[in-house]
Amino acid sequence: MIFPYNHKYPSITDLRRKAKKTIPKFAFDYLEGGCNEELNLSRNENDFDDIFLKPRYLQQTEDIDMSTEIFGIKYQAPFGISPIGLQGLIWPNASEILAKAAAQNGIPYTLSTVSTASLERISEVSEGTAWFQLYHPTEDKLRDDILKRLKYAQYPVLVVLVDVPSFGLRYREIKSGLSLPPKLNISNILQALLRPSWGIKTLQHGIPSFATLKPYMEKRMNLSQLGEFMNHTFTGKVTLDKLKVIREKWKGPLVLKGITTEEDMDDAIRLGADGVIISNHGGRQLDAGESSVNSLIRLAANPLYKGKLKIMLDGGIRSGVDLARAHAVGTDFSFMGRPFMYGVGALGNFGGHHTINMFKAQLYQIMQQVSISKPTDFPRRRLNTQEY
């Protein structure tokens, strides 16, 4: 099977190297940074290295089929695109580029509440296939209005983010002025001037803003007022009581993102959630936490959760090999954020298609190598190193 992509960039490492040359430093740091000393950011990637697969070379297998069904929807591959805030700041029009590419290649794109395209626009360009991640507002009226808009736009899946009771201390963002309230400084301006293609495209598409939230914001807010609005609108814990209200109002599939413990998993099942995304917010919230994949290994192995809801993973995946490892230890579906932003930063409008097909090609090759025909077979190919 052929998956067309630019062979000059066969890996995420290649895309990242190119993207770093096209995206201004302050925006690239926002994309890449973790919280505090960025230890959990590193663990997210490095802990995949401890998962091993075993091949079966002398066994006949059926034709490979990477398609995966989640919530009654059949996708062409077992992965999707994670939500990222301020996507249009990192690369102009990134939200639309990725949403279109995802729809055309049969995978889900997830729009963040704090991204730079409106939920209505993304529903249109994704042909109704995009998911939506909700930052739970402090005001019930705002929450209810967003849910109403999602229903009208016919979003198939609602993802509620639960792991931001406070904004993480991200030192790169503090230094660059991208923490709240954001600050435009001379260093950022100079960095933008050094990336002319980014600047030209920003002029073409306009200064990025929180498009979904525009109806709730006063016009012509300055940066200080914007910071106050964001802090006031999204500060506070997402409690089980708040989630119960959403469960009552939202009749479609409901997913909780940011689950890493048995206690929260138990609550998600009691709530009646249809799925969870095991995630530590890309290492951007709790530096003393464990990697997302290690949380997955522990929770997916618990027999109490088997068949109760879909268990998905977000965090640290950088190749088709990592996707295979994630399936081997129990994910039903996986999401990636930074890799796709490297893709659009490196290759612009073609970046989404390239990155999707690159991951498909890598995963397909691994399935050939270990002799399996579908992603759900990967657990049979996990090597238990404790046996040796």
Stockholm file with secondary structure:
# STOCKHOLM 1.0

chainA/1-388         MIFPYNHKYPSITDLRRKAKKTIPKFAFDYLEGGCNEELNLSRNENDFDDIFLKPRYLQQTEDIDMSTEIFGIKYQAPFGISPIGLQGLIWPNASEILAKAAAQNGIPYTLSTVSTASLERISEVSEGTAWFQLYHPTEDKLRDDILKRLKYAQYPVLVVLVDVPSFGLRYREIKSGLSLPPKLNISNILQALLRPSWGIKTLQHGIPSFATLKPYMEKRMNLSQLGEFMNHTFTGKVTLDKLKVIREKWKGPLVLKGITTEEDMDDAIRLGADGVIISNHGGRQLDAGESSVNSLIRLAANPLYKGKLKIMLDGGIRSGVDLARAHAVGTDFSFMGRPFMYGVGALGNFGGHHTINMFKAQLYQIMQQVSISKPTDFPRRRLNTQEY
#=GR chainA/1-388 SS CCCCCCTTCCSHHHHHHHHHHHSCHHHHHHHHCCSTTCHHHHHHHHGGGGCEECCCTTCCCCCCCCCEEETTEEESSSEEECCCTTHHHHSTTHHHHHHHHHHHTTCCBEEETTSSSCHHHHHHHTTTCCEEEEECCSSHHHHHHHHHHHHHTTCSCEEEECSCSSCCCCHHHHHHTCSSSCCCCHHHHHHHHTCHHHHHHHHHHCSCCCGGGGGGSCTTCCHHHHHHHHHHHHCSCCCHHHHHHHHHHCCSCEEEEEECSHHHHHHHHHHTCSEEEECCGGGTSCTTSCCHHHHHHHHHTCGGGTTTSEEEEESCCCSHHHHHHHHHTTCSEEEESHHHHHHHHHHGGGHHHHHHHHHHHHHHHHHHHHTCSSGGGGGGGEECGGGC
#=GC SS_cons         CCCCCCTTCCSHHHHHHHHHHHSCHHHHHHHHCCSTTCHHHHHHHHGGGGCEECCCTTCCCCCCCCCEEETTEEESSSEEECCCTTHHHHSTTHHHHHHHHHHHTTCCBEEETTSSSCHHHHHHHTTTCCEEEEECCSSHHHHHHHHHHHHHTTCSCEEEECSCSSCCCCHHHHHHTCSSSCCCCHHHHHHHHTCHHHHHHHHHHCSCCCGGGGGGSCTTCCHHHHHHHHHHHHCSCCCHHHHHHHHHHCCSCEEEEEECSHHHHHHHHHHTCSEEEECCGGGTSCTTSCCHHHHHHHHHTCGGGTTTSEEEEESCCCSHHHHHHHHHTTCSEEEESHHHHHHHHHHGGGHHHHHHHHHHHHHHHHHHHHTCSSGGGGGGGEECGGGC
//
